[in-house]
Every structure is written in C-alpha cells, then in structure tokens.
Amino acid sequence: MAEKESNFTGWLNEKILPIVGKFANTRFVRAVMGAGYSIIAFTIIGSMFLIMSVITQVITFPSFVDFYNSTLGRFNNLFTVIYNATLGITALFFTGSFAYSYTKIYQQEENLDISPLTGAFLSLFALFVTVPQLVWKNGSAQFLTDTKNAVFSGYAVSGSGLTRIGATGIFTGLIMGTLAVQIYRLCVKKGWSIKMPNSVPKG
C-alpha cells in the first residue's frame, strides 16, 4: 500500500505538478490572483454589513429583535447601501483590478508602451457593453423587457442594483477584460493608432 502511495506521489510530482506550476505562472492566472487579493477588503466589508442587515432573520428571539430594531436596526438602509457599494458591484472592482494587473504584466514583461489604467478603463467599457440584454426581434436587435424577472429596457435589476455588475458578472468581466487588454496590446505592438495633428498636446 505504501509503495502504491509512493508511486502515485511520484507520478503527481513528475507529471502533474509541473503542468499546474506552469499554468499558475501564466500571465492570466497571475492577474486573476492579483484581482482576487485586491477585492478582499471590499468582500469583507460588504459581508459584514450584509450580516448586520439580515441578522434578525437568523436570530429571531423577540427580545433580541426588539433590541436590534431599536438600536442598529435603525440604520438598516445604510447597511444596504454599503453592501450595494461593495458586493453589489463586485464585477466592476474585479474586472478593473484584473485588467490593470494584466496590462501591467504585459507592460513590464514585454516592455510595451501601454497604460494599466487605460487597460482597466477599456475593460470596464467592454463589461458595460455586456450588461444590457438584447434580443433579435422583428429583424433588429432590441432591448429585452421582462417585468416578471425585473428586466427593464435590457437591464436586469434587483435589490442590490444591476445584477450583471454584481458577483454574477465576474466571469463575463474576465472574458471582456482579457479581450480588451489583448486588443489594446495588439494595437500597440502593431503600431495601430490614430495620428493626431501637431496642434493637439501630447499626453
């Protein structure tokens, strides 16, 4: 049994770990990790205020509910605002941070004249393009309206705001952020740019 475990461990170390190590060291994964670290504070703060706003649904003792409602419960709407400003727009924080890190990695490792801040803004623009829901109807693209599912003029809303800029939009943000940064990088590498007249100040 010990020999089988040893062989399996050796196989993992020889075959699997090098592949995992190479994948973990890719620019994309490093940028994702950087983005994850950067939003930890927002996640913690948002979670704390979410707990505070729903605590009476968990601890239902009448004496505690009465005490809470007469003290901290008076600020429940404020707690909701703070939650909406953190976890409610997680995709924005994550996408912007990911694109900033991703662009900065290319800037440093490929010595490109690209701005991490520009990469972040381009990625946020790309994310916002995906927020409204469109359907093909009567021969044209139209905004989806579904009042039953709280979708108005293409925008799905909930108690925390636009649903697609919350946690549900993180995966989309990764895709759009990657595309935006790669297109930005390609344009700079190929020298594809709009030439402005000399009268326009540089920078």
C-alpha positions as CSV (number, residue, x, y, z in Angstrom):
1,M,0.0,0.0,0.0
2,A,2.8,2.4,1.0
3,E,4.6,1.6,-2.3
4,K,1.4,2.4,-4.3
5,E,1.1,5.7,-2.5
6,S,4.8,6.5,-3.1
7,N,4.4,5.7,-6.9
8,F,1.3,7.9,-7.0
9,T,3.0,10.7,-5.2
10,G,6.0,10.4,-7.5
11,W,3.7,10.5,-10.6
12,L,2.0,13.6,-9.3
13,N,5.3,15.3,-8.6
14,E,6.7,14.3,-12.0
15,K,3.7,14.7,-14.3
16,I,1.0,16.9,-12.8
17,L,2.8,19.5,-10.6
18,P,5.0,20.9,-13.4
19,I,1.8,21.4,-15.5
20,V,0.0,23.0,-12.6
21,G,3.0,25.2,-11.9
22,K,3.3,26.4,-15.4
23,F,-0.4,27.2,-15.5
24,A,-0.3,29.1,-12.2
25,N,2.6,31.1,-13.5
26,T,0.8,32.3,-16.7
27,R,0.1,36.0,-17.0
28,F,-3.7,35.4,-17.0
29,V,-3.7,33.5,-13.7
30,R,-1.3,35.9,-12.0
31,A,-3.6,38.8,-13.0
32,V,-6.7,36.9,-11.7
33,M,-4.8,36.2,-8.4
34,G,-3.9,39.9,-8.1
35,A,-7.5,40.9,-8.7
36,G,-8.7,38.4,-6.1
37,Y,-6.4,39.8,-3.5
38,S,-7.4,43.4,-4.3
39,I,-11.1,42.9,-3.7
40,I,-10.7,41.0,-0.4
41,A,-11.3,44.2,1.7
42,F,-14.5,45.0,-0.3
43,T,-15.7,41.5,0.2
44,I,-15.2,41.5,3.9
45,I,-16.8,44.9,4.4
46,G,-19.8,44.0,2.2
47,S,-20.2,40.7,4.0
48,M,-20.2,42.3,7.5
49,F,-22.9,44.8,6.6
50,L,-24.9,42.1,4.8
51,I,-24.9,40.1,8.0
52,M,-25.9,43.1,10.1
53,S,-28.9,43.8,7.8
54,V,-30.3,40.3,7.9
55,I,-29.3,39.2,11.4
56,T,-32.8,39.3,12.8
57,Q,-33.8,36.7,10.2
58,V,-31.3,34.3,11.8
59,I,-31.6,35.3,15.5
60,T,-35.3,35.5,15.9
61,F,-35.7,35.8,19.7
62,P,-38.2,38.6,20.3
63,S,-36.1,40.3,22.9
64,F,-33.1,40.4,20.6
65,V,-35.2,41.6,17.6
66,D,-36.7,44.4,19.7
67,F,-33.3,45.4,21.0
68,Y,-31.8,45.3,17.5
69,N,-34.6,47.2,15.9
70,S,-34.4,50.0,18.5
71,T,-30.6,50.3,18.0
72,L,-28.6,49.2,15.0
73,G,-31.8,48.3,13.1
74,R,-32.5,52.0,12.6
75,F,-29.5,52.0,10.2
76,N,-30.6,49.0,8.0
77,N,-31.0,51.1,4.9
78,L,-27.5,52.5,5.4
79,F,-26.2,48.9,5.7
80,T,-27.9,48.0,2.5
81,V,-26.3,51.0,0.7
82,I,-22.8,49.9,1.9
83,Y,-23.5,46.3,0.7
84,N,-24.6,47.6,-2.7
85,A,-21.4,49.7,-2.9
86,T,-19.2,46.7,-2.3
87,L,-20.6,43.2,-3.1
88,G,-23.3,44.7,-5.2
89,I,-20.7,45.9,-7.8
90,T,-18.1,43.2,-7.3
91,A,-17.7,42.6,-11.1
92,L,-16.6,46.3,-11.5
93,F,-14.0,46.0,-8.9
94,F,-12.8,42.6,-10.1
95,T,-12.7,43.4,-13.8
96,G,-11.0,46.8,-13.3
97,S,-8.4,45.3,-11.0
98,F,-7.8,42.2,-13.2
99,A,-7.3,44.4,-16.3
100,Y,-5.0,46.7,-14.5
101,S,-2.8,43.9,-13.3
102,Y,-3.0,42.1,-16.7
103,T,-2.0,45.2,-18.6
104,K,0.8,46.0,-16.1
105,I,2.3,42.5,-16.5
106,Y,2.5,42.9,-20.3
107,Q,3.9,46.4,-19.9
108,Q,6.7,45.2,-17.7
109,E,7.5,41.8,-19.3
110,E,7.1,42.9,-23.0
111,N,8.3,46.4,-22.4
112,L,5.3,47.8,-24.1
113,D,4.1,51.5,-24.1
114,I,0.7,50.6,-22.6
115,S,-1.0,52.1,-19.6
116,P,-2.5,49.8,-16.9
117,L,-5.1,52.4,-16.2
118,T,-6.2,52.6,-19.8
119,G,-6.4,48.8,-19.9
120,A,-8.7,48.9,-16.8
121,F,-11.0,51.6,-18.4
122,L,-11.2,49.7,-21.7
123,S,-12.2,46.5,-19.8
124,L,-14.8,48.3,-17.8
125,F,-16.2,49.8,-21.0
126,A,-16.3,46.2,-22.5
127,L,-18.1,44.9,-19.4
128,F,-20.7,47.6,-19.5
129,V,-21.4,46.7,-23.2
130,T,-22.5,43.3,-22.0
131,V,-24.8,44.5,-19.2
132,P,-28.0,45.2,-21.2
133,Q,-29.8,42.1,-22.5
134,L,-30.6,42.3,-26.2
135,V,-32.9,40.0,-28.3
136,W,-33.4,39.7,-32.0
137,K,-37.0,40.7,-32.8
138,N,-38.7,41.9,-35.9
139,G,-35.5,41.9,-37.8
140,S,-33.5,44.1,-35.4
141,A,-31.7,44.0,-32.1
142,Q,-33.9,45.2,-29.3
143,F,-33.7,45.7,-25.6
144,L,-35.3,42.8,-23.6
145,T,-38.1,43.8,-21.3
146,D,-39.4,41.1,-18.9
147,T,-41.2,42.7,-16.0
148,K,-41.8,39.2,-14.4
149,N,-38.0,38.8,-14.0
150,A,-37.3,42.5,-13.3
151,V,-35.7,43.2,-16.7
152,F,-36.4,46.7,-17.9
153,S,-35.1,48.1,-21.3
154,G,-32.4,45.4,-21.2
155,Y,-31.2,45.9,-17.7
156,A,-31.9,43.3,-15.0
157,V,-32.3,44.8,-11.6
158,S,-32.6,43.5,-8.0
159,G,-32.5,45.0,-4.5
160,S,-28.7,45.5,-4.9
161,G,-28.9,47.3,-8.3
162,L,-27.9,46.0,-11.7
163,T,-27.5,42.2,-11.4
164,R,-24.8,41.9,-14.0
165,I,-22.3,44.1,-12.3
166,G,-22.5,42.1,-9.1
167,A,-20.9,38.7,-8.4
168,T,-22.8,37.1,-11.4
169,G,-20.8,39.4,-13.8
170,I,-17.3,38.3,-12.7
171,F,-16.9,35.6,-15.3
172,T,-18.1,37.9,-18.0
173,G,-15.8,40.6,-16.7
174,L,-12.8,38.2,-17.0
175,I,-13.7,37.4,-20.6
176,M,-14.2,41.0,-21.6
177,G,-11.2,42.2,-19.7
178,T,-9.0,39.6,-21.4
179,L,-10.3,40.6,-24.8
180,A,-9.9,44.3,-24.2
181,V,-6.4,44.0,-22.9
182,Q,-5.3,41.7,-25.7
183,I,-6.8,44.0,-28.4
184,Y,-5.1,47.0,-26.7
185,R,-1.8,45.2,-26.5
186,L,-2.0,44.1,-30.2
187,C,-2.8,47.6,-31.4
188,V,0.2,49.0,-29.6
189,K,2.5,46.2,-30.8
190,K,1.4,46.6,-34.4
191,G,1.6,50.4,-34.2
192,W,-2.1,50.8,-35.0
193,S,-3.1,54.2,-33.7
194,I,-4.9,57.4,-34.6
195,K,-2.5,60.1,-35.6
196,M,-3.5,63.4,-34.0
197,P,-2.4,66.8,-35.6
198,N,0.6,68.5,-34.0
199,S,-1.7,71.1,-32.5
200,V,-3.1,68.5,-30.1
201,P,-1.0,68.4,-26.9
202,K,0.7,65.0,-26.3
203,G,0.0,63.1,-23.1
